[in-house]
Amino acid sequence: MSALEIIGVIVSALAIWLTARRKMLCWPIGLASVALYGWIFFDARLYSDALLQGAFAVLQLYGWHRWLAQQRGGDGEAVQPVVPVGGVSLARLAPDLFAAVIGSVLLGAAMAHFTDAALPWVDASLTAFSLVAQYWTARRYIASWTLWIVVDVIYVGVFIYKGLYLTSGLYALFLVLAALGWRDWSRARRADAAQAAQAEYAAPGSRV
């Protein structure tokens, strides 16, 4: 356990909490967290996870851009926090999951053959599926929280095995935050649907 890991835990937990609350500040703080953990994972020889942080940085910028685009109205005025996207079909999600499987195999084989990575196959699989989960977060899919829960459960075991006990505790906290995120995003989605239905009902000519 190091001072850098302690700082990484605090910054990462804050970023996830802000994401669950749909606050735009989650993106710059998320960028800081991936920079910290890029170094932590490299030092622990979890090379796939270190590379993952670089990909996360790109997705953080992508998500920041998409959320800003939706948060701004046509006149440039700020509006309510971004509304989550629910009810995404499995057919729409399947290509992303298939890409994660292919990525797991390719990255795992490369890490096992060319590096001294610890747990190359598990690490690579977590890397690939984490990228999909982060992409879904940027797209505001509520399903992202379900995938994060699965990934975080496995990460807790990996970090305990590697002796990164504080980080394993962080990912246990992520499980709680992911559950809260799923709850809050689901509530926001239902509230938005109810508001849209009410507005449609109140619109002139909408009632017979």
C-alpha positions in Angstrom: 0.0 0.0 0.0 1.4 3.4 -1.0 0.5 7.0 -0.9 -0.1 6.9 -4.6 -2.5 4.0 -4.2 -4.4 5.9 -1.4 -4.7 9.0 -3.7 -5.9 6.8 -6.6 -8.5 5.2 -4.4 -10.0 8.5 -3.3 -10.0 10.1 -6.8 -11.4 7.0 -8.5 -14.2 6.6 -5.9 -15.1 10.2 -6.3 -15.2 9.8 -10.1 -17.6 6.8 -9.9 -19.8 8.5 -7.4 -20.1 11.6 -9.6 -20.9 9.3 -12.6 -23.7 7.6 -10.7 -25.1 11.1 -9.9 -24.8 12.1 -13.6 -22.5 15.1 -12.7 -20.3 16.4 -15.6 -17.4 16.8 -13.2 -17.0 12.9 -13.3 -15.1 13.2 -16.6 -12.1 15.4 -15.6 -11.8 13.6 -12.3 -12.0 10.3 -14.1 -9.1 11.4 -16.3 -7.0 12.1 -13.2 -7.9 8.7 -11.8 -6.8 6.8 -14.9 -3.5 8.6 -14.9 -2.9 7.5 -11.3 -3.9 3.9 -11.9 -1.9 3.7 -15.1 1.2 4.0 -13.0 0.0 1.8 -10.2 -0.9 -1.1 -12.5 2.4 -0.8 -14.5 4.3 -1.1 -11.2 2.3 -4.2 -10.3 3.0 -5.8 -13.7 -0.7 -5.8 -14.6 0.2 -4.5 -18.1 -3.2 -5.0 -19.7 -4.7 -2.9 -16.9 -2.1 -0.3 -17.4 -2.9 -0.1 -21.1 -6.5 -0.1 -20.2 -6.1 3.3 -18.4 -4.9 4.8 -21.7 -8.0 3.6 -23.5 -10.1 4.8 -20.6 -8.6 8.3 -21.1 -9.8 8.3 -24.7 -13.3 7.1 -23.6 -13.4 9.7 -20.8 -12.9 12.4 -23.4 -15.5 10.8 -25.7 -18.1 10.5 -22.8 -17.4 14.1 -21.7 -18.1 15.3 -25.3 -21.3 13.3 -25.6 -22.7 14.3 -22.2 -21.9 18.0 -22.9 -23.6 17.7 -26.3 -26.8 16.4 -24.7 -26.7 18.7 -21.7 -26.8 21.8 -23.9 -30.0 23.0 -25.5 -30.3 24.4 -29.0 -29.7 27.9 -27.7 -26.6 26.9 -25.8 -28.2 27.1 -22.4 -27.5 24.4 -19.8 -30.4 22.0 -19.1 -30.9 19.2 -16.7 -28.4 16.4 -16.2 -28.1 13.9 -19.0 -30.9 11.3 -19.1 -29.8 7.7 -19.1 -30.7 5.4 -22.0 -32.7 2.4 -20.9 -34.3 -0.6 -22.6 -31.4 -1.3 -25.0 -32.0 -4.6 -26.7 -29.6 -7.5 -26.4 -29.2 -7.5 -30.2 -27.8 -3.9 -29.9 -25.4 -4.9 -27.1 -24.3 -8.2 -28.5 -21.7 -6.8 -31.0 -20.0 -4.9 -28.2 -19.8 -8.1 -26.0 -18.6 -10.1 -29.0 -15.8 -7.6 -29.6 -14.9 -7.9 -25.9 -14.5 -11.7 -26.2 -12.3 -11.3 -29.3 -10.3 -8.6 -27.6 -9.8 -10.8 -24.5 -8.4 -13.7 -26.6 -6.1 -11.5 -28.7 -4.8 -9.4 -25.8 -4.5 -12.4 -23.5 -2.4 -14.3 -26.1 -0.1 -11.3 -26.6 0.4 -10.7 -22.9 1.1 -14.4 -22.2 3.5 -14.8 -25.1 5.4 -11.5 -25.1 5.4 -10.3 -21.5 5.8 -11.5 -17.9 2.3 -10.3 -17.1 0.6 -11.7 -14.0 -2.7 -13.4 -14.8 -2.5 -12.5 -18.5 -5.8 -14.1 -19.6 -7.9 -12.9 -16.7 -6.3 -9.4 -16.9 -6.9 -9.2 -20.6 -10.6 -10.3 -20.2 -11.2 -7.7 -17.5 -9.5 -5.1 -19.7 -11.7 -5.8 -22.7 -15.0 -6.0 -20.9 -14.1 -2.8 -18.9 -13.6 -1.0 -22.1 -17.1 -2.0 -23.2 -18.6 -1.0 -19.8 -16.9 2.4 -20.1 -18.2 2.8 -23.7 -21.7 2.0 -22.5 -21.3 4.6 -19.7 -20.3 7.2 -22.3 -23.4 6.2 -24.3 -25.5 6.5 -21.1 -26.7 2.8 -21.2 -28.1 1.7 -17.9 -26.8 -1.7 -18.7 -23.3 -0.4 -18.2 -23.8 -0.6 -14.4 -24.7 -4.3 -14.7 -21.5 -5.1 -16.6 -19.5 -3.0 -14.1 -20.8 -5.1 -11.3 -19.7 -8.3 -12.9 -16.2 -6.9 -13.8 -15.7 -5.4 -10.3 -16.5 -8.7 -8.5 -13.7 -10.4 -10.5 -11.4 -7.4 -10.0 -11.7 -7.7 -6.2 -10.4 -11.2 -6.3 -7.5 -10.3 -8.6 -6.3 -7.4 -6.5 -6.5 -9.5 -3.3 -4.3 -12.1 -5.1 -1.8 -9.4 -6.1 -1.6 -7.9 -2.7 -3.3 -4.6 -3.7 -5.6 -4.8 -0.7 -6.6 -1.1 -0.7 -7.4 -1.3 -4.4 -9.5 -4.5 -3.8 -11.4 -2.5 -1.2 -11.9 0.3 -3.7 -13.4 -2.2 -6.2 -15.7 -3.5 -3.4 -16.8 0.0 -3.0 -17.3 0.3 -6.7 -19.8 -2.6 -6.4 -21.8 -0.5 -4.0 -21.5 2.6 -6.2 -22.5 0.5 -9.3 -25.6 -0.7 -7.6 -26.4 2.9 -6.6 -25.7 4.1 -10.1 -28.1 1.4 -11.6 -30.7 2.5 -9.1 -30.3 6.2 -9.7 -30.1 5.9 -13.5 -33.2 3.7 -13.5 -35.1 6.1 -11.4 -34.1 9.0 -13.7 -35.1 7.1 -16.8 -38.5 6.3 -15.3 -39.0 9.9 -14.2 -38.1 11.2 -17.7 -40.5 8.7 -19.3 -43.3 9.8 -16.9 -42.6 13.5 -17.6 -42.7 12.9 -21.3 -45.9 11.0 -21.1 -47.5 13.8 -19.0 -46.3 16.4 -21.4 -47.8 14.4 -24.3 -51.1 14.0 -22.5 -51.2 17.7 -21.7 -50.4 18.8 -25.2 -53.3 20.4 -27.2 -55.1 17.8 -29.4 -53.5 14.8 -27.5 -56.9 13.9 -25.9 -60.0 12.9 -27.7 
